[in-house]
Amino acid sequence: MQNSTVSIVKGNDAERMVEQAVDHIGGVKSIIQAGSTVVIKPNAGHEAGPETSVNTSPAVVAAVIRLVKQANPGKIILAESSAIGCDTERCLEASGIRQVAEQEGVDEIRDIKSDEDLVSKPFANPTSKITKVDLPRFLLEADHLVNVPIFKSHVSMVFTCALKNLKGVVQDKHHYVMHCTNLADAMMDLGDVVRPDLTVVDMIRPMEGFGPHSGTPVEFDCIVAGQDMVAIDATACRMAGLPIEKVEYFDAARAKGLGVFEEDQIEIRGNSIEEVRQELYLPYLEGFEAWPEYNIHLEKACSTCQGLLSFTMTKLQALEQYDDNAGVDIVLGRHHKVPDGVEVGDNLVLMGDCSLALKKRIEKAGGTCLHIPGCPPAEPVPAWVIADRGKDLTADEPAGGTADVRSRHEEEEKIFKRWLADRQRP
């Protein structure tokens, strides 16, 4: 494969950094044609404010819109599909992205989740178990796609950046199916169908820790830009100190021929990786071997629930509840029967809606178990079900009324973040 070019710019002015980063790879007019239709795809997957780094910074989105306008396009559409269970419009509003898109005068803001004009696109030589995907017609008919992710730790793929941000072009049914297969392979197939002309990465305040929405923003002050998503992701990982050989995504990219990630195949322009490198805390490399005190049983479990369980184990440690609950059996995925050697009762915890059928079979046979509802479950609930075994718990009110739930979650988040900060402090 041909070598790829990626630019890195460090600074403190988002608009200047974005323009410089794209100038380093030839300038916006070499990429965006005058009179064309351009779709800008930020990350606005969860309902959270700009200060959280859950979503792309509105300052970066505004800078990208202004830069695209320099090429005199005929139409600019900002589009997103938020995560499963989230409302795209509310995410765009909370993130501040809708406000800057309106201020900068984009022609349309589209919620891909609600789009009804879809086109079925088959995957040529799929690497995953998924053979096709439904995509909005406006996206396929646009002349250019500009991808504007933020770099974050992520439960499903260790990190999220250029390629993973493309999952926001599909609707919930595809979100779900992709998480129930090998997500890295599924993302390769999607990336083969949807290829951005330009990617501008927000690494001004990337997220470390337990992303995508419980991590910690870090002052990094960088913008990364390029056209090869794989090369961009590899560069961002090297900047963040993440060993790419430990992330299955890059092996999948090699097999698919989607891009390059070897250092000698990537020309870095602007600042060097060495100049900006800052190691981030990215905990999802550890796997379930890190929790030997618990019996974790997997059967076709989606990557989101697996990541959520890793987060839960760490949170129980932070709350000093981990040792008290050692020995619990936790079942993830579509089990048709209780795993061998496991006894029913309050020490058996079933996680996610996909385990509902097993719960019903256990109850029909006269047994009991604890169940964590949701697809995926709400973030604090698994820890509550494990720590509060024996109590009557539901997803909406796991420990009393709504006010009690909110106050408990807020207090535990404070403890958890202090614990993380203490561990990360040199």
PLY file of the C-alpha trace (Angstrom):
ply
format ascii 1.0
element vertex 426
property float x
property float y
property float z
element edge 425
property int vertex1
property int vertex2
end_header
0.00 0.00 0.00
1.07 3.60 -0.58
2.42 5.68 2.28
0.04 8.06 4.05
0.46 11.59 5.36
-0.76 12.69 8.79
-0.29 16.12 10.33
-0.03 17.09 14.00
-0.39 20.66 15.26
0.05 21.65 18.89
-1.27 24.99 20.11
-4.02 26.85 21.92
-6.22 28.25 19.14
-8.60 25.65 17.65
-9.31 27.56 14.45
-5.65 28.24 13.68
-4.67 24.65 14.58
-7.33 23.08 12.34
-6.36 25.29 9.40
-2.64 24.60 9.86
-3.19 20.85 10.21
-5.13 20.68 6.94
-2.65 23.01 5.19
0.10 20.53 6.07
-1.67 17.86 3.98
-2.36 20.09 0.98
-5.07 22.50 2.11
-8.85 22.29 2.16
-9.28 23.34 -1.49
-7.26 20.31 -2.59
-9.80 18.08 -0.84
-13.21 19.83 -1.04
-14.54 20.83 -4.46
-16.30 24.16 -4.97
-20.08 23.78 -5.25
-20.07 20.33 -3.65
-22.24 18.88 -0.87
-20.23 18.24 2.29
-21.34 16.16 5.29
-19.53 16.95 8.55
-19.69 14.09 11.09
-18.65 15.00 14.68
-18.83 12.75 17.72
-21.98 13.64 19.66
-22.86 10.19 20.93
-23.83 10.96 24.54
-25.64 13.73 26.37
-22.83 15.66 28.05
-21.39 19.17 28.11
-18.26 20.39 26.30
-16.21 20.36 29.50
-16.50 16.56 29.79
-14.69 15.59 26.54
-17.47 13.05 25.93
-18.12 14.66 22.53
-16.09 16.57 19.96
-15.31 20.08 21.18
-17.72 22.64 19.69
-14.70 24.90 19.10
-13.18 22.24 16.83
-16.48 21.68 15.03
-16.82 25.43 14.44
-13.24 25.59 13.14
-13.91 22.73 10.70
-17.08 24.39 9.39
-15.20 27.63 8.78
-12.40 25.76 7.04
-14.81 23.86 4.77
-16.47 27.14 3.84
-13.15 28.37 2.46
-13.56 25.80 -0.34
-16.92 27.39 -1.34
-19.08 24.24 -1.12
-22.66 24.34 -2.34
-24.11 22.80 0.83
-22.89 21.81 4.30
-24.77 19.18 6.33
-23.85 18.33 9.92
-25.03 14.81 10.74
-24.85 12.36 13.65
-26.46 9.24 15.11
-25.98 9.04 18.87
-25.26 5.89 20.87
-27.92 3.27 21.59
-30.43 4.61 24.08
-29.41 8.24 23.51
-31.33 10.98 21.73
-29.26 12.60 18.96
-30.95 15.98 19.21
-30.37 16.17 22.96
-26.75 15.08 22.51
-26.12 17.76 19.89
-27.70 20.37 22.16
-25.88 19.36 25.36
-22.52 19.13 23.61
-22.79 22.66 22.21
-22.36 21.32 18.67
-25.84 22.30 17.50
-25.31 25.87 18.68
-22.02 26.36 16.82
-23.39 24.64 13.71
-26.27 27.11 13.65
-23.99 30.07 14.39
-21.63 29.08 11.57
-24.54 28.74 9.17
-24.57 25.08 8.09
-27.41 24.36 5.70
-28.83 21.34 7.53
-28.46 19.46 10.82
-29.51 15.84 10.35
-30.33 13.14 12.91
-29.36 9.94 11.14
-31.40 7.91 13.64
-34.65 9.42 12.40
-33.80 9.28 8.69
-36.24 7.10 6.75
-34.63 7.31 3.30
-32.11 4.51 3.64
-30.09 2.57 1.10
-28.94 -0.99 1.72
-25.23 -1.32 0.98
-23.71 -4.81 0.87
-20.22 -5.40 2.24
-17.84 -6.73 -0.39
-15.88 -9.65 1.10
-17.03 -8.95 4.69
-14.59 -9.67 7.48
-17.35 -9.76 10.11
-20.59 -11.73 10.26
-22.50 -8.70 8.97
-23.12 -8.70 5.22
-24.80 -5.32 4.66
-25.68 -2.01 6.25
-28.48 0.54 5.76
-27.16 4.07 5.26
-28.95 7.40 4.74
-29.23 8.35 1.08
-28.07 11.92 1.73
-24.79 10.60 3.12
-24.15 8.33 0.15
-25.05 11.04 -2.36
-22.89 13.73 -0.74
-19.69 14.65 -2.56
-17.53 14.76 0.56
-17.53 13.42 4.12
-15.49 15.22 6.79
-14.96 13.11 9.91
-14.43 15.07 13.17
-13.87 12.63 16.08
-12.44 13.17 19.53
-9.84 10.71 20.83
-11.16 8.83 23.88
-10.73 5.67 25.85
-13.56 3.34 24.86
-15.07 0.19 26.36
-15.66 -1.48 23.01
-12.35 -1.05 21.17
-9.88 0.25 23.82
-9.99 3.67 22.13
-12.21 5.60 19.73
-10.97 7.97 17.09
-11.21 8.20 13.29
-12.62 4.82 12.27
-14.79 4.19 15.35
-16.48 7.58 14.88
-18.02 6.24 11.66
-20.36 4.05 13.71
-22.35 7.25 14.12
-23.57 6.97 10.51
-25.79 3.95 11.25
-29.04 3.57 13.15
-29.60 1.72 16.44
-30.34 -1.70 14.95
-26.93 -1.70 13.27
-25.24 -0.30 16.38
-26.57 -3.31 18.26
-25.68 -5.92 15.65
-22.14 -4.56 15.27
-21.57 -4.84 19.02
-22.75 -8.46 18.98
-20.08 -9.52 16.50
-16.36 -8.78 16.38
-16.63 -5.00 16.51
-13.18 -4.35 15.05
-14.03 -6.48 12.00
-17.45 -4.85 11.67
-15.85 -1.41 11.74
-13.48 -2.49 8.94
-16.46 -3.46 6.81
-18.26 -0.18 7.51
-15.07 1.79 6.86
-14.75 0.07 3.49
-18.17 1.43 2.48
-17.96 4.88 4.13
-14.59 6.54 3.53
-14.18 10.15 4.67
-12.30 12.53 2.39
-10.84 14.27 5.42
-10.53 13.48 9.12
-9.76 16.15 11.71
-9.18 14.72 15.20
-9.90 16.70 18.36
-6.98 15.92 20.69
-7.18 19.25 22.48
-8.67 17.60 25.57
-8.85 13.86 24.85
-10.35 11.45 27.38
-8.40 8.90 29.38
-9.75 6.38 31.88
-13.17 4.79 31.61
-14.55 6.28 28.41
-16.57 6.87 26.42
-18.52 8.81 29.04
-16.94 8.27 32.48
-13.35 9.16 31.70
-11.19 12.17 32.53
-10.29 14.98 30.11
-6.55 15.61 29.70
-4.94 18.81 28.42
-3.17 17.63 25.26
-3.60 20.69 22.99
-3.32 18.94 19.62
-5.17 18.60 16.33
-4.44 15.65 14.04
-5.51 15.58 10.38
-5.25 13.30 7.37
-7.16 11.21 4.86
-6.15 7.66 5.87
-8.21 6.79 8.96
-5.99 3.87 9.95
-2.82 5.98 9.75
-4.53 8.72 11.76
-5.66 6.28 14.47
-2.19 4.73 14.66
-0.62 8.17 15.00
-3.08 9.22 17.71
-2.38 6.00 19.63
1.37 6.61 19.45
0.83 10.16 20.68
-1.18 8.78 23.63
1.30 6.00 24.46
-1.06 3.18 23.45
0.84 0.18 22.00
-0.96 -0.51 18.73
0.16 -4.14 18.69
-2.15 -4.70 21.67
-5.25 -3.41 19.84
-6.98 -5.92 17.53
-8.29 -3.13 15.34
-4.96 -2.73 13.57
-4.65 -6.41 12.69
-8.16 -6.21 11.24
-7.13 -3.13 9.24
-4.16 -5.00 7.80
-6.37 -7.91 6.75
-8.89 -5.56 5.12
-6.29 -3.39 3.39
-8.08 -0.30 4.66
-5.02 1.80 5.49
-1.48 1.77 6.82
-0.26 1.89 10.39
3.43 1.03 10.30
5.58 4.00 11.30
7.73 3.81 8.18
4.60 4.09 6.02
3.32 7.30 7.65
4.82 10.70 6.94
4.24 13.01 9.90
4.05 16.72 9.13
3.91 19.64 11.57
4.85 18.63 15.09
6.49 15.26 15.63
5.01 12.50 17.77
7.97 12.86 20.15
7.22 16.56 20.65
3.62 15.99 21.71
3.61 12.47 23.19
1.78 12.19 26.51
0.83 8.83 27.95
-2.86 8.50 28.71
-4.47 6.02 31.11
-6.26 3.50 28.86
-7.49 0.68 31.11
-9.39 -1.52 28.65
-6.30 -3.47 27.59
-6.30 -5.55 30.76
-9.15 -8.00 30.08
-11.09 -10.10 32.62
-7.91 -11.74 33.90
-7.60 -8.61 36.06
-10.58 -9.78 38.17
-9.78 -13.36 39.26
-11.89 -13.05 42.43
-15.07 -13.07 40.31
-16.43 -15.85 38.08
-17.25 -14.25 34.73
-19.08 -16.39 32.16
-19.21 -15.15 28.54
-21.39 -16.47 25.72
-21.81 -14.21 22.65
-21.69 -11.12 24.86
-21.43 -7.77 23.12
-18.29 -5.70 23.56
-20.19 -2.88 25.28
-21.34 -5.09 28.16
-17.86 -6.56 28.47
-16.38 -3.07 28.76
-19.11 -2.01 31.17
-18.30 -4.97 33.41
-14.59 -4.01 33.46
-15.64 -0.52 34.47
-17.90 -1.98 37.17
-15.13 -4.10 38.66
-12.88 -1.05 38.92
-15.66 1.03 40.41
-16.31 -1.62 43.07
-12.62 -1.41 44.00
-12.84 2.37 44.27
-15.92 2.11 46.49
-14.20 -0.56 48.65
-16.92 -3.07 47.75
-14.86 -5.39 45.57
-13.56 -7.81 48.21
-16.94 -7.98 49.96
-18.53 -9.48 46.84
-15.76 -11.82 45.68
-16.99 -15.16 44.39
-20.06 -13.81 42.61
-20.94 -15.52 39.29
-21.61 -12.96 36.54
-23.20 -14.16 33.30
-22.95 -12.07 30.12
-24.52 -12.83 26.77
-26.96 -15.37 25.38
-26.59 -18.41 27.65
-29.19 -21.13 27.09
-28.56 -22.67 30.50
-26.87 -21.89 33.79
-23.11 -22.46 33.33
-21.81 -25.75 34.71
-20.93 -25.64 38.39
-22.90 -22.42 39.02
-25.65 -22.34 41.63
-28.74 -20.17 41.30
-29.54 -17.58 43.97
-28.29 -14.15 45.00
-24.70 -14.99 44.03
-25.74 -15.40 40.37
-25.96 -12.12 38.45
-27.25 -12.01 34.85
-26.23 -8.91 32.92
-28.19 -7.27 30.10
-31.48 -7.83 28.30
-29.97 -10.67 26.27
-29.95 -12.76 29.46
-33.68 -12.29 30.11
-34.56 -15.65 28.55
-32.20 -17.41 30.95
-33.69 -15.51 33.88
-37.17 -16.72 32.90
-35.96 -20.33 32.61
-34.37 -20.15 36.04
-37.55 -18.74 37.60
-39.76 -21.26 35.78
-37.69 -24.02 37.36
-38.25 -22.48 40.79
-34.84 -20.84 41.12
-33.79 -17.24 41.67
-31.06 -14.96 40.39
-30.29 -11.26 40.13
-30.72 -9.50 36.81
-29.21 -6.25 35.49
-31.63 -4.92 32.86
-30.80 -2.77 29.87
-29.19 -2.95 26.45
-26.72 -1.88 27.54
-27.48 -1.49 31.27
-27.30 2.01 32.72
-23.74 2.68 33.81
-24.07 2.63 37.65
-26.58 -0.23 37.88
-24.26 -3.28 37.63
-22.22 -2.10 40.61
-25.40 -1.49 42.59
-26.87 -4.91 41.81
-23.64 -6.65 42.84
-23.12 -4.55 45.98
-26.80 -4.58 47.06
-27.52 -8.26 46.46
-30.74 -9.43 48.03
-32.55 -6.11 47.65
-35.35 -5.48 45.15
-33.58 -3.57 42.38
-34.69 -2.19 39.01
-32.93 -0.14 36.37
-35.00 2.94 37.19
-34.90 2.82 40.97
-32.09 0.55 42.17
-31.98 1.99 45.68
-35.19 3.90 46.33
-36.71 6.93 44.64
-35.34 8.88 41.70
-33.74 11.51 43.95
-31.95 8.80 45.95
-30.67 7.24 42.74
-29.33 10.54 41.46
-27.66 11.51 44.74
-26.09 8.06 45.13
-24.72 8.14 41.60
-23.31 11.65 42.02
-21.63 10.81 45.32
-20.13 7.58 43.98
-18.83 9.39 40.89
-16.97 11.84 43.15
-15.38 8.96 45.08
-14.50 7.12 41.88
-12.86 10.12 40.24
-10.85 10.92 43.38
-9.69 7.29 43.47
-8.67 7.41 39.81
-6.87 10.71 40.29
-4.90 9.29 43.23
-3.85 6.25 41.18
-2.77 8.35 38.22
-0.89 10.95 40.25
2.92 10.51 39.91
0 1
1 2
2 3
3 4
4 5
5 6
6 7
7 8
8 9
9 10
10 11
11 12
12 13
13 14
14 15
15 16
16 17
17 18
18 19
19 20
20 21
21 22
22 23
23 24
24 25
25 26
26 27
27 28
28 29
29 30
30 31
31 32
32 33
33 34
34 35
35 36
36 37
37 38
38 39
39 40
40 41
41 42
42 43
43 44
44 45
45 46
46 47
47 48
48 49
49 50
50 51
51 52
52 53
53 54
54 55
55 56
56 57
57 58
58 59
59 60
60 61
61 62
62 63
63 64
64 65
65 66
66 67
67 68
68 69
69 70
70 71
71 72
72 73
73 74
74 75
75 76
76 77
77 78
78 79
79 80
80 81
81 82
82 83
83 84
84 85
85 86
86 87
87 88
88 89
89 90
90 91
91 92
92 93
93 94
94 95
95 96
96 97
97 98
98 99
99 100
100 101
101 102
102 103
103 104
104 105
105 106
106 107
107 108
108 109
109 110
110 111
111 112
112 113
113 114
114 115
115 116
116 117
117 118
118 119
119 120
120 121
121 122
122 123
123 124
124 125
125 126
126 127
127 128
128 129
129 130
130 131
131 132
132 133
133 134
134 135
135 136
136 137
137 138
138 139
139 140
140 141
141 142
142 143
143 144
144 145
145 146
146 147
147 148
148 149
149 150
150 151
151 152
152 153
153 154
154 155
155 156
156 157
157 158
158 159
159 160
160 161
161 162
162 163
163 164
164 165
165 166
166 167
167 168
168 169
169 170
170 171
171 172
172 173
173 174
174 175
175 176
176 177
177 178
178 179
179 180
180 181
181 182
182 183
183 184
184 185
185 186
186 187
187 188
188 189
189 190
190 191
191 192
192 193
193 194
194 195
195 196
196 197
197 198
198 199
199 200
200 201
201 202
202 203
203 204
204 205
205 206
206 207
207 208
208 209
209 210
210 211
211 212
212 213
213 214
214 215
215 216
216 217
217 218
218 219
219 220
220 221
221 222
222 223
223 224
224 225
225 226
226 227
227 228
228 229
229 230
230 231
231 232
232 233
233 234
234 235
235 236
236 237
237 238
238 239
239 240
240 241
241 242
242 243
243 244
244 245
245 246
246 247
247 248
248 249
249 250
250 251
251 252
252 253
253 254
254 255
255 256
256 257
257 258
258 259
259 260
260 261
261 262
262 263
263 264
264 265
265 266
266 267
267 268
268 269
269 270
270 271
271 272
272 273
273 274
274 275
275 276
276 277
277 278
278 279
279 280
280 281
281 282
282 283
283 284
284 285
285 286
286 287
287 288
288 289
289 290
290 291
291 292
292 293
293 294
294 295
295 296
296 297
297 298
298 299
299 300
300 301
301 302
302 303
303 304
304 305
305 306
306 307
307 308
308 309
309 310
310 311
311 312
312 313
313 314
314 315
315 316
316 317
317 318
318 319
319 320
320 321
321 322
322 323
323 324
324 325
325 326
326 327
327 328
328 329
329 330
330 331
331 332
332 333
333 334
334 335
335 336
336 337
337 338
338 339
339 340
340 341
341 342
342 343
343 344
344 345
345 346
346 347
347 348
348 349
349 350
350 351
351 352
352 353
353 354
354 355
355 356
356 357
357 358
358 359
359 360
360 361
361 362
362 363
363 364
364 365
365 366
366 367
367 368
368 369
369 370
370 371
371 372
372 373
373 374
374 375
375 376
376 377
377 378
378 379
379 380
380 381
381 382
382 383
383 384
384 385
385 386
386 387
387 388
388 389
389 390
390 391
391 392
392 393
393 394
394 395
395 396
396 397
397 398
398 399
399 400
400 401
401 402
402 403
403 404
404 405
405 406
406 407
407 408
408 409
409 410
410 411
411 412
412 413
413 414
414 415
415 416
416 417
417 418
418 419
419 420
420 421
421 422
422 423
423 424
424 425
